[in-house]
Amino acid sequence: MHLIRVPVDVPGAEYVVHVGEGALRHVGRIVPPPGPGRAAAVVADDTTAGLFGEQVIGALAEADWRPRLVAVRAGEASKTLETTAYLYERLAEGGIDRGSAVFALGGGVVGDLAGFAAATYLRGVAFVPLPTTLLAQVDSSVGGKVGVDLPRAKNLVGAFHQPTAVVADPATLRTLPKRQVAAGMAEVVKHAAIADAALFRELEERATDVLALDTALLTRIVAANCRIKASVVARDPLERGGLRAVLNYGHTIGHALERAAASWSLLHGEAVAVGMVAEARAAARLGLVGSEAGERLAALLAAFGLPLKVPRGGVDPNAAQAALAADKKIVSGGLTLPIVPGIGSVELRGDVPVAALAEELQRILA
């Protein structure tokens, strides 16, 4: 087994992201217990539990963990305080203590939910994401942001809780529907757009190979994206210095769309894709950037089969505007918005009025 190791140098909470085909089969060796017979909870949704649960439980048991599988319903609707309370009960029943660990086996929902439970149970226990979706492997599993949703908006209740390690196995991506793979590529494109012009060009040239799930290529892409995010997280681990806001490119409008889509029917990556295009156009209308970067961005997203606009009737316009107005980043009617003046570079602008984004949101929903 060949692993690419990406260090995340968060002060006082350093860890490594391990990326490689077959990594799940060896997770117990990659993340050994701190002592024999330590309890471990493997939180999965009812889909990933069936696909990978037995394999992960077996790999942990072989390494002398004492693992227990805890399943929740798949989907964003599970990312709630009610489900968190359910997890607390299962952790208590399983004997989880401060020498134990919570492994999150699944996509972003499972990672956010299990991570939040790990951050708050016993005031914090070890947390190990095992991301099985492309979106989670390149984005949500790195950085320590965990949380749950409230009816008003996404991620209003949360914490920063850095993982002990991350284990990403690109082989799991073969189990995903094409739509899920495409959604994950939205975050890959985002990272390349804000930080890596060479990666962006490679994506333009090899989009077909990516969609064909070339494992060697995907392993390199996942590792490259983890390096980009790790470099940002290490310098702003608690999102207090402002730098980490560059990772929100496309997310302000994207989150509003996602929240207002019927029954969470718009995938996160799809919403972010539309959000990036809309925010690029808003920045151009405000005279902050030219149009070239936004045009390349839109073309690459389209090459991966991602939407550039929301189908008519797919999102409630009033709910989207309300979600935008409730965005937690808003301060005194404005927000700090990342913009891309050229592919591979990003700037933070603190003078972007929410009204300008509301106008762009209205245009894409008209």
PyMOL commands that set and color helices and strands:
alter all, ss='L'
color gray80, all
select helices_A, chain A and resi 23-30+46-62+76-78+81-93+108-123+134-140+170-175+178-195+197-205+207-211+215-235+243-248+251-260+262-264+268-285+292-303+317-325+354-365
alter helices_A, ss='H'
color red, helices_A
select strands_A, chain A and resi 4-8+15-19+38-45+65-72+101-106+126-131+145-150+153-160+166-168+334-339+347-353
alter strands_A, ss='S'
color yellow, strands_A
deselect
rebuild
show_as cartoon
